[in-house]
Amino acid sequence: MLNKIPILTYHSICNDKSLVSISSKAFENQIIFLKKRGYKSISFDQLNKAKSKNVIITFDDGYKDNLLTALPILKKYGFKATCFIISNFIGKTNIWDNKKPNYIKKELMNLADIKEWEKNGMLIGSHSHNHINLTKLNNNDLSIELSYSKELLENTISQKISDFSYPYGKVNQFVYNKVKQFYSHAVTTNRSRFNPIIHLNHKLPRIDMGNKYSYLKTFLKLETFYEDIKFVNNEL
């Protein structure tokens, strides 16, 4: 039987009203669901050997509450996760969202926070250097966004940075080909569980876990075709 692997997307784990937030209670309930259903978290470099009930947990942007709130919950239930860091915003705030409705200023992890995240067995990926739409860049600027982020992060922590998350999920053929030069895996905002027959390693789909929890909705997202039928291969 073909193993379809859920790759979960989170941003901020916080009890505020931000559109990128999920409450700590909802997040813990989702992690409890994974635990009770027998899931085990894996990293992207284990994806080609993934088994049924494997899951990849990801966080975009690197909010400080990933460390303060999400990490204790992940450790409590024995899960690991990958946090995609914006290298030029380490220790700063999410100013790229300041034009959006219901914007709430949020603190991002600093260098010490990132090292603490790593020290606790968690993983780091790149979310570019400046969190901009990569499809609007020329070849030189795109190379800088990708290579400088990778280099800066690798000089900051002990891990090799081989995983990438496209800012805003924006990717075209040019960006896709360039990302392949620097990273082993890249994630999109396309919805679906990962299917090795139809999904590319540099265009991996993910499941947005939303800001509310119900057992039924989580079950549908992770263990049925609920998300798979919403896959749209529209970036390339």
C-alpha positions as CSV (number, residue, x, y, z in Angstrom):
1,M,0.0,0.0,0.0
2,L,1.4,3.4,-0.9
3,N,2.3,5.6,2.0
4,K,1.0,9.1,1.9
5,I,2.8,11.3,4.3
6,P,1.2,14.4,5.9
7,I,3.6,17.4,6.0
8,L,1.9,19.8,8.5
9,T,2.2,23.6,8.3
10,Y,2.1,25.9,11.3
11,H,3.2,29.5,11.9
12,S,2.7,31.1,15.3
13,I,1.5,29.1,18.3
14,C,-0.2,31.9,20.3
15,N,-3.6,32.7,21.9
16,D,-3.9,36.0,20.0
17,K,-6.2,36.8,17.1
18,S,-3.6,36.9,14.4
19,L,-4.4,35.1,11.1
20,V,-1.2,33.2,11.4
21,S,-1.8,31.9,14.9
22,I,-3.1,28.7,16.3
23,S,-3.9,28.6,20.0
24,S,-1.6,26.6,22.3
25,K,-4.6,24.4,23.3
26,A,-5.5,23.6,19.7
27,F,-1.9,22.9,18.8
28,E,-1.5,20.5,21.8
29,N,-4.8,18.7,20.9
30,Q,-3.4,18.2,17.3
31,I,-0.2,16.8,18.7
32,I,-2.1,14.6,21.1
33,F,-4.1,13.3,18.1
34,L,-0.8,12.4,16.4
35,K,0.4,10.6,19.5
36,K,-2.8,8.6,20.0
37,R,-3.0,7.6,16.3
38,G,0.6,6.3,16.4
39,Y,2.3,8.8,14.3
40,K,6.1,9.3,14.5
41,S,7.8,12.5,13.2
42,I,10.5,12.3,10.6
43,S,12.8,14.8,8.9
44,F,12.8,15.6,5.2
45,D,15.9,13.5,4.6
46,Q,13.9,10.5,5.8
47,L,11.1,11.1,3.4
48,N,12.1,8.6,0.7
49,K,12.0,5.9,3.4
50,A,8.8,7.1,5.1
51,K,6.3,4.6,6.4
52,S,2.6,4.8,7.1
53,K,2.0,6.9,10.2
54,N,5.1,9.0,9.6
55,V,4.5,12.8,9.7
56,I,6.6,15.9,9.1
57,I,5.9,19.0,11.3
58,T,6.9,22.4,10.0
59,F,6.8,26.0,11.2
60,D,7.2,28.9,8.8
61,D,8.9,32.2,9.7
62,G,10.5,31.3,13.1
63,Y,8.3,33.0,15.6
64,K,9.6,33.1,19.2
65,D,6.5,31.3,20.4
66,N,7.7,28.3,18.4
67,L,10.4,28.0,21.0
68,L,8.5,29.1,24.1
69,T,5.1,27.4,23.5
70,A,5.4,24.8,20.7
71,L,8.7,23.2,21.8
72,P,7.6,22.1,25.3
73,I,4.5,20.5,23.7
74,L,6.5,18.7,21.0
75,K,9.0,17.4,23.6
76,K,6.2,16.3,26.0
77,Y,4.8,14.0,23.3
78,G,8.0,13.0,21.7
79,F,7.9,14.8,18.3
80,K,10.4,16.8,16.4
81,A,9.8,19.6,13.9
82,T,11.5,21.8,11.3
83,C,11.4,25.6,11.6
84,F,12.0,27.6,8.4
85,I,13.9,30.7,9.3
86,I,14.1,34.0,7.5
87,S,17.8,34.7,7.9
88,N,17.6,38.6,7.6
89,F,14.9,38.7,10.2
90,I,16.5,36.8,13.0
91,G,15.7,38.5,16.3
92,K,13.3,41.0,14.5
93,T,9.6,41.1,13.9
94,N,7.2,40.0,11.1
95,I,7.0,43.3,9.3
96,W,6.3,41.6,5.9
97,D,2.7,41.1,7.2
98,N,2.0,44.7,8.3
99,K,-0.4,45.4,5.4
100,K,-2.6,42.5,6.1
101,P,-5.9,42.6,8.0
102,N,-5.7,42.0,11.8
103,Y,-1.9,42.4,11.7
104,I,-0.3,41.7,15.0
105,K,3.4,42.4,15.5
106,K,5.2,39.3,16.5
107,E,8.7,38.6,17.8
108,L,10.9,36.2,15.9
109,M,13.6,33.9,17.3
110,N,17.0,35.4,17.8
111,L,20.3,33.5,17.5
112,A,20.2,32.2,21.0
113,D,16.7,31.0,20.5
114,I,17.5,29.2,17.3
115,K,20.5,27.4,19.0
116,E,18.2,26.4,21.8
117,W,15.6,25.0,19.3
118,E,18.4,23.0,17.7
119,K,19.8,21.9,21.1
120,N,16.5,20.3,21.9
121,G,16.6,18.1,18.8
122,M,14.6,20.3,16.5
123,L,15.6,21.1,12.9
124,I,16.2,24.3,10.9
125,G,15.4,25.1,7.2
126,S,15.6,28.3,5.2
127,H,12.6,30.5,4.4
128,S,14.9,32.8,2.2
129,H,16.9,35.8,3.3
130,N,14.2,38.6,3.2
131,H,10.8,36.8,2.8
132,I,10.0,38.3,-0.6
133,N,8.2,36.9,-3.7
134,L,11.1,35.0,-5.4
135,T,9.3,34.9,-8.7
136,K,9.8,38.7,-9.1
137,L,13.7,38.5,-8.8
138,N,16.4,38.4,-11.5
139,N,18.9,35.6,-11.5
140,N,21.5,37.4,-9.4
141,D,19.1,38.6,-6.7
142,L,17.5,35.2,-6.5
143,S,20.8,33.5,-6.0
144,I,21.6,35.9,-3.2
145,E,18.3,35.2,-1.5
146,L,18.9,31.4,-1.6
147,S,22.6,31.1,-1.1
148,Y,23.1,33.8,1.5
149,S,20.3,32.5,3.7
150,K,21.8,29.0,3.5
151,E,25.3,30.2,4.3
152,L,24.3,32.4,7.2
153,L,22.2,29.8,8.9
154,E,24.9,27.1,8.5
155,N,27.4,29.5,10.1
156,T,25.0,30.1,12.9
157,I,24.1,26.5,13.9
158,S,25.8,23.1,13.5
159,Q,23.2,21.7,11.0
160,K,23.5,21.5,7.3
161,I,20.6,23.6,5.8
162,S,19.1,21.4,3.1
163,D,15.4,22.2,3.3
164,F,13.6,25.3,2.0
165,S,10.2,26.9,2.2
166,Y,9.0,29.2,-0.6
167,P,7.9,32.6,0.8
168,Y,4.2,33.0,0.2
169,G,4.3,29.7,-1.6
170,K,5.4,31.5,-4.8
171,V,7.4,29.4,-7.2
172,N,7.7,29.2,-11.0
173,Q,10.0,27.1,-13.2
174,F,12.9,29.5,-12.9
175,V,12.7,29.6,-9.1
176,Y,12.2,25.9,-8.9
177,N,15.3,25.2,-10.9
178,K,17.4,27.6,-8.9
179,V,16.2,26.2,-5.5
180,K,17.3,22.7,-6.7
181,Q,20.9,24.0,-6.9
182,F,21.0,24.8,-3.2
183,Y,18.5,22.6,-1.3
184,S,17.5,19.0,-1.2
185,H,13.8,19.6,-0.5
186,A,11.4,22.5,-0.8
187,V,7.9,22.9,0.5
188,T,5.0,24.8,-1.0
189,T,1.5,25.9,0.1
190,N,-0.1,23.3,-2.2
191,R,-2.6,21.2,-0.3
192,S,-2.2,17.4,-0.2
193,R,-0.4,14.6,1.7
194,F,2.9,13.8,0.1
195,N,2.6,11.1,-2.6
196,P,6.0,10.0,-4.0
197,I,4.4,9.1,-7.3
198,I,3.1,12.6,-8.2
199,H,4.9,15.1,-5.9
200,L,8.4,16.4,-6.5
201,N,11.0,16.8,-3.7
202,H,11.3,20.5,-4.5
203,K,7.6,21.1,-4.7
204,L,6.3,19.3,-1.7
205,P,2.7,19.8,-0.6
206,R,1.7,20.6,2.9
207,I,-1.4,20.6,5.1
208,D,-2.4,23.8,6.8
209,M,-3.6,22.8,10.2
210,G,-5.7,25.9,10.7
211,N,-6.5,27.8,13.9
212,K,-9.2,25.5,15.3
213,Y,-9.2,21.9,16.4
214,S,-11.6,19.0,16.0
215,Y,-10.8,15.3,16.1
216,L,-12.9,14.8,12.9
217,K,-11.3,17.6,10.9
218,T,-7.8,16.5,11.9
219,F,-8.6,12.8,11.0
220,L,-10.0,13.9,7.6
221,K,-6.9,16.0,6.8
222,L,-4.3,13.4,7.8
223,E,-5.9,10.0,7.1
224,T,-8.3,10.4,4.1
225,F,-8.2,12.0,0.6
226,Y,-9.7,15.2,2.1
227,E,-6.5,17.2,1.4
228,D,-5.3,15.2,-1.6
229,I,-8.3,16.1,-3.8
230,K,-7.5,19.8,-3.2
231,F,-4.0,19.6,-4.7
232,V,-3.5,22.0,-7.6
233,N,-0.2,21.9,-9.5
234,N,-0.4,25.5,-10.5
235,E,3.0,27.0,-10.0
236,L,5.0,25.4,-12.8
